[in-house]
Amino acid sequence: MKTASKELQKLRSMAESSLNKTAELQQVLAQIEATLSRVEVQKVIEKKNNH
């Protein structure tokens, strides 16, 4: 029974780690998207100012 309990603990830890990595990945992707968006806005502003 202790073996099953240890295995469940191990699996839970792995699942939590996976969720944390997913959250971190989503945060990094959001930062990339925000940066790209700012670059696009800057390009539009520069084009508008050149005309």
C-alpha positions in Angstrom: 0.0 0.0 0.0 2.9 2.4 0.8 4.2 1.8 -2.7 0.9 2.8 -4.3 0.8 5.9 -2.1 4.4 6.9 -3.1 3.6 6.3 -6.8 0.5 8.5 -6.5 2.6 11.2 -4.8 5.1 11.0 -7.6 2.4 11.2 -10.3 0.8 14.2 -8.6 4.1 15.9 -8.4 4.7 15.3 -12.1 1.2 16.6 -12.9 1.8 19.8 -10.9 5.1 20.4 -12.5 3.6 19.9 -15.9 0.8 22.5 -15.1 3.4 24.9 -13.9 5.4 24.6 -17.1 2.2 25.1 -19.1 1.4 28.3 -17.2 5.0 29.5 -17.7 4.8 28.7 -21.4 1.5 30.6 -21.7 3.0 33.6 -20.0 6.0 33.6 -22.3 3.8 33.3 -25.4 1.7 36.2 -24.1 4.8 38.3 -23.7 5.9 37.5 -27.2 2.5 38.3 -28.6 2.5 41.7 -26.7 6.0 42.5 -28.0 4.9 41.7 -31.6 1.8 43.8 -31.2 3.9 46.8 -29.9 6.2 46.5 -32.9 3.3 46.5 -35.3 1.8 49.6 -33.6 5.1 51.3 -33.8 5.4 50.5 -37.5 1.9 52.0 -38.1 2.8 55.1 -36.1 6.0 55.6 -38.1 4.2 55.2 -41.4 1.6 57.7 -40.3 4.2 60.2 -39.3 6.1 59.8 -42.6 3.1 60.9 -44.7 
